[in-house]
């Protein structure tokens, strides 16, 4: 029986952490902090639940299913399980997350040198995705390329930025605005969706499991053990990064007043803290951070769709990269605007499936419980998705007055009610 060496376990944890820390993880905490102002740590509490807690729990859940979303969601039935799995992979793959890594790394790190023109972004994205393709074609080398090389570089850069955030503040704390003034915890919770960490965890599960297998570990208990350790290491890392980025954004109103997004805040802070050299530092940090995430997402999506369609893995890598290349050239603002309603719709059912997976053994028939609750969560998730679009005024008044609607958590209470009813029915049918 093969065991992982301590350095490989640490590398696995670093790799898992590095896979998570990408574009969204870096740009969203600063803007949350600026808008939350005096309520920043309450907002941070909610944010950490969806951006750290749920991803860690997801990796733990997947460690028992060989990293397979399909097995995790099997109580939904074949069709529903397939739809949820495909949507998750597409969302964190070529539709949103992967293209966003290229767009964010350009707009934060390179736009100050080459401008915001479409031609410059296109040339950059071609070079960027060429690197992604080169590494992604050899997934068995991920632990070596990412865990031992790229991840430590990313961690060092993030550590420098995090320490600077505490030692070199930018200015005074601004008052909370929008929903952060009245419900900072729930607003932080919902904004944690935008990192896509939970959906990313659903996808990265198979990458982590394959990385463990690549070291000759086959015993299921050991695979589960190492995956859980890796998730905990990454969880600690994510928490430290987010706390430092919240601190960075907290006093940023003086340096970047009324910033449109976290990228503007980061750029302004680095200029403030490090001067012109700061731009070079930030460019390197963002490039490495986004590159690692893009590689992980591409590998995971290619692995899944190869199993699903029987198309060769390397062919799918090229297809997925080309699709991501096209989408990335839409620009950051359009990408975020397009992704918010979709994420608002799919996060509730994904959360339900993940959390209830730990209780399969308690149900006589998991499908009887999990399928209806997930269906209700998805229905209300669709409503949450509509609320962040231009069609929000068309929703009936009754829906707009639902409990927790103002907090964008209207799906929680109906899901809990259906869960209780279904558990009772499941026990009665015994």
Buried (B, 14 or more C-beta within 10 A) or exposed (E): EEBBEEEBBBBBBBBBBBBBBBBBBBBBBBBBBBBBBBBBBBBBEBBBBBBBBBBBBBBBBBBBBBBBBBBBBBBBEEEBBBBBBBBBBBBBBBBBBBBBBBBBBBBBBBBBEEEEEEEBBBEBBEEBBEEBBEBBBEBEEBBBBBBBEBBBBBBEBBBBBBEBBEEEBBBEBBEBEEBBBEBBBBBBBBBBBBBBBBBBBBBBBBBBBBBBBBBEBEEEEBBBBBBBBBBBBBBBBBBBBBBBBBBBBBBBBEBBEEBEBBBBBBBBBBBBBBEEEBBEBBBBBBBBBBBBBBBBBBBBBBBBBBEBEEEEBBEBBBBBBEBBBEBBBBBBEEBBEBBBBBBBBBBBBBBBBBBBBEEBEEBEBBBBBBBBBBBBBBBBBBBBBBBBEEEEEEEEEEEBEBEBBBBBBBBBEBBEEBBEEBBEBBEEEE
